[in-house]
Amino acid sequence: MLSEVVEALPQNITAVVSDGQVSIRNAVASTLPGTPHQLCHDHYYKEAFKPIIEADRHAKKELKKLVRGVRPIERTVADKQDPVSEVVSCKDSRQ
């Protein structure tokens, strides 16, 4: 299919940019030997940042575990006249 495109174009193809799919790489290598072929920047960065995204996802999950117990405290304090003093007094009574 790529050879049909090459034949139909009035000018030579000087470079190719793709998402790096193996079938596209193979087609470019066989149809346009010696033509520079690089990854699209968006796809390149997406692959490069995968480890960072995964670490961030893990950190977010761990952070949610830590703050999960805060919401029930907020609900109990929400209807109080002076929520700050209630929280402080509850905290002091536990000690």
Secondary structure, 3 states (H helix, E strand, C coil): CHHHHHHHCCCCCCCEEECCCHHHHHHHHHHCCCCCEEECHHHHHHHHCHHHHHHHHHHHHHHHHHHCCHHHHHHHHHCCCCHHHHHHHHHHHHC
